[in-house]
Amino acid sequence: MYLVLIAWIYVAFMMAIAEATSPVGSLLGAAFTFLLYGVLPMSVVGYIMGTPARRRAIKAKEAAERKQALAANGIQNNNDDVESVAPNTYREAPSHPVTPERKEP
């Protein structure tokens, strides 16, 4: 992930140097070239590429908080995969919305 970011920043830096050393270029143009072609797009790409890692960190934090809350309430849970929580805590649809009933003949 970081290799692409570093490579593109390098390319944008070289473009900025070419802009600054050009006879018709300026330092202001070089700064804008580096910011608009390098820093701004790569910050967006880095944010998008870092989304899965942020999600994993949030889920791990929520799991640790849930485990701490269970421990504070004195509830022991030996199974880490399935924890006892209130129904629809995660806004999931129930598996059977209507309880099936048989009709008597």
C-alpha positions as CSV (number, residue, x, y, z in Angstrom):
1,M,0.0,0.0,0.0
2,Y,2.7,2.5,1.0
3,L,4.8,1.7,-2.0
4,V,2.3,3.2,-4.4
5,L,1.9,6.3,-2.2
6,I,5.7,6.8,-1.9
7,A,6.2,6.3,-5.6
8,W,3.5,8.8,-6.6
9,I,4.8,11.4,-4.1
10,Y,8.2,10.9,-5.6
11,V,6.8,11.5,-9.1
12,A,5.0,14.6,-8.0
13,F,8.1,15.9,-6.3
14,M,10.1,15.5,-9.5
15,M,7.4,17.3,-11.4
16,A,7.6,20.1,-8.9
17,I,11.4,20.3,-9.2
18,A,11.0,20.4,-13.0
19,E,8.5,23.2,-12.6
20,A,10.7,25.2,-10.3
21,T,13.9,24.9,-12.4
22,S,12.1,25.6,-15.7
23,P,12.8,29.0,-17.2
24,V,9.1,29.8,-17.4
25,G,8.2,28.1,-14.1
26,S,8.0,29.5,-10.6
27,L,8.3,28.3,-7.0
28,L,4.6,29.0,-6.4
29,G,3.8,26.9,-9.4
30,A,6.0,24.1,-8.1
31,A,4.3,24.2,-4.7
32,F,0.9,24.0,-6.3
33,T,2.0,21.2,-8.6
34,F,3.3,19.2,-5.6
35,L,0.2,19.9,-3.5
36,L,-2.5,19.3,-6.2
37,Y,-0.7,16.4,-8.1
38,G,0.9,14.8,-5.1
39,V,-0.3,15.4,-1.6
40,L,-4.0,15.9,-2.2
41,P,-4.7,12.8,-4.4
42,M,-2.5,10.6,-2.3
43,S,-4.2,11.6,0.9
44,V,-7.5,10.6,-0.6
45,V,-6.1,7.3,-1.9
46,G,-4.4,6.6,1.5
47,Y,-7.6,7.3,3.3
48,I,-9.6,4.9,1.1
49,M,-6.9,2.2,1.2
50,G,-6.7,2.5,5.0
51,T,-10.5,1.9,5.5
52,P,-10.3,-1.9,6.1
53,A,-7.6,-1.4,8.8
54,R,-9.8,1.2,10.5
55,R,-12.8,-1.1,10.5
56,R,-10.8,-3.9,12.0
57,A,-9.5,-1.6,14.7
58,I,-13.1,-0.4,15.5
59,K,-14.4,-4.0,15.7
60,A,-11.6,-5.1,18.0
61,K,-12.2,-2.1,20.2
62,E,-16.0,-2.9,20.4
63,A,-15.2,-6.5,21.2
64,A,-12.9,-5.5,24.0
65,E,-15.5,-3.1,25.4
66,R,-18.2,-5.8,25.2
67,K,-15.9,-8.3,26.9
68,Q,-15.1,-5.7,29.6
69,A,-18.8,-5.0,30.1
70,L,-19.6,-8.7,30.5
71,A,-16.7,-9.1,33.0
72,A,-17.9,-6.0,35.0
73,N,-21.4,-7.5,35.2
74,G,-20.1,-10.8,36.4
75,I,-21.0,-12.8,33.3
76,Q,-18.6,-15.4,32.3
77,N,-18.4,-16.3,28.7
78,N,-16.0,-19.1,27.7
79,N,-16.9,-18.9,24.0
80,D,-15.3,-15.8,22.5
81,D,-17.1,-16.2,19.1
82,V,-20.6,-16.2,20.4
83,E,-21.5,-13.8,23.2
84,S,-24.8,-13.4,24.9
85,V,-26.2,-10.0,23.9
86,A,-29.7,-8.6,23.6
87,P,-31.6,-9.5,20.4
88,N,-31.3,-7.1,17.5
89,T,-28.3,-5.4,19.1
90,Y,-26.7,-5.3,15.7
91,R,-29.9,-4.4,13.9
92,E,-30.1,-7.7,12.2
93,A,-33.4,-9.0,11.0
94,P,-34.7,-12.0,13.1
95,S,-34.3,-15.3,11.4
96,H,-38.1,-16.1,11.8
97,P,-40.2,-13.0,11.8
98,V,-43.4,-14.9,12.4
99,T,-43.7,-17.9,14.7
100,P,-45.1,-20.8,12.7
101,E,-48.3,-22.3,14.1
102,R,-50.2,-25.3,13.1
103,K,-53.9,-25.2,12.5
104,E,-55.9,-27.9,14.1
105,P,-58.1,-29.9,11.7
